[in-house]
Amino acid sequence: MSSTSTAESRYERGLALLAQIGDTAVIDGLDDIAPDLGRLTVEFGYGDIYNRPGLTLRQRQLANVAALSALGTAAPQLRFHIGGALKAGVTRREIVETIMHISVYAGIPAALNGLTVARQAFAADPEAGDGAGEDDTGEGQPNETSRDRYARGLEALRHIDGHAGEQVVASLQDIAPDLGRYIIEFSFGDIYSRTGLDLKTRELATVAACTALGTVAPQLRVHIHGMLNTGGTRQEVIETITQMAVYAGFPAALNGVTAAREVFTERDTTG
């Protein structure tokens, strides 16, 4: 097969997949300044990466929503991929929960900005997905005590991240014990205990976000453990990280793979 026909195949394959999640005219906006970037985006992003096995289209779109919300620097692309998630069968509730989840890793302002973009995307396609706020509750109750939240959070932490998560909290006891308590109460007692996303999807979103941020390797390792602990496979971990090459760059993906290798080796060694 000639290099020309190979390139055409990648482009056509990518364009067909792009059409499943959005308007292919999105790449036309580059025609007057960088048409090759439009072509390369279709060939690499969609022809190569999106066509890989290992993740469903729904999973890929939720990973994008998580990563772009965490980065906080690409609102137009976040809106595009929220629309793409809806077209891939993701519900509004799942999108909202994914963005709320990111408040733990990128901060509440990032989540607030992400929800603003989500509101715009929902308004532009009112028939897609389901209601954004229906059954919008977690496990908590109005007037519950901090002890209740802590107990629920500690149970979730142990189930999701296991020993790796407990080590993080234990490491704070001599310098910032309240921070450890907040991690348990808010991150796991409030956010992780909410309905709307299963635990494996929450960990997939976390791996995507932490990879894209590129500054939290220790936390990425913890949540790779967590993704595996909640039913994710090693292939799904690697595919999530590989996809981030498109949205956060190759260095972020390479660092993510290094973290994954360390986690896999640790699990193989300790059994």
NORKAVEN-V203632 format. One record per pair of residues at least 24 apart in sequence whose ideal C-beta (glycine too) atoms are under 6 Angstrom apart, sorted by the first residue. I is the first residue (numbers start at 1). J is the second residue. D is the distance in Angstrom with one decimal. If there is no record, write none. Layout:
i: (I/I)
j: (J/J)
d: (D/D)
//
This chain:
i: (10/10/11/11/13/13/14/14/14/14/15/17/17/18/21/21/21/22/22/22/45/49/49/54/54/55/57/58/58/58/61/61/61/62/63/63/63/65/66/66/66/66/66/67/67/67/67/69/69/69/70/70/70/70/70/70/71/72/72/75/78/79/79/82/82/83/86/86/91/91/92/92/92/92/93/94/96/97/97/98/101/101/101/102/104/104/105/138/138/139/149/149/150/150/152/152/153/153/153/153/154/156/156/156/157/157/160/160/160/161/161/161/162/164/164/165/199/200/200/200/203/203/204/207/208/211/211/211/211/212/212/214/217/220/221/221/224/224/225)
j: (43/47/42/43/47/51/42/43/46/47/42/46/50/46/84/87/88/80/83/84/246/243/246/235/239/239/88/88/89/90/85/88/90/98/208/240/243/98/98/102/205/208/209/208/209/212/247/99/102/114/102/105/106/209/212/213/212/110/113/117/117/117/121/118/121/121/128/129/129/130/122/129/130/132/196/197/132/196/197/205/191/202/205/209/187/191/209/193/194/193/185/189/184/185/189/193/184/185/188/189/184/188/192/193/184/188/199/226/230/222/225/226/229/222/225/222/230/230/231/232/227/230/240/240/240/241/244/252/256/244/248/252/259/259/259/263/260/263/263)
d: (4.3/3.8/5.5/5.2/4.6/5.8/4.0/5.4/3.4/3.0/5.5/4.6/5.0/4.8/3.1/5.1/5.9/5.7/5.8/5.1/4.7/5.7/5.6/4.5/3.8/4.6/4.5/5.0/5.6/5.5/3.8/4.9/5.9/5.6/3.9/5.4/5.9/5.2/5.4/5.8/3.7/4.6/4.7/4.5/5.6/3.8/5.2/5.0/4.6/3.6/5.1/6.0/3.9/3.8/5.7/5.6/5.5/4.6/6.0/5.3/4.9/5.0/5.0/5.5/4.1/5.2/3.8/4.8/5.0/4.9/6.0/3.8/5.6/4.1/5.0/6.0/5.3/3.8/4.6/5.2/5.9/5.7/5.6/5.6/4.7/5.5/5.0/5.3/3.7/4.1/4.5/3.8/5.6/5.3/4.7/5.6/4.0/5.3/3.7/3.0/5.4/4.1/4.9/5.7/5.9/4.7/5.9/4.8/6.0/5.4/6.0/4.3/5.5/4.5/4.5/5.8/4.2/4.4/4.7/5.3/3.8/5.4/5.8/5.1/5.4/5.1/4.5/5.8/3.8/5.2/3.9/4.3/5.4/4.7/4.9/5.4/5.6/4.4/5.8)
//
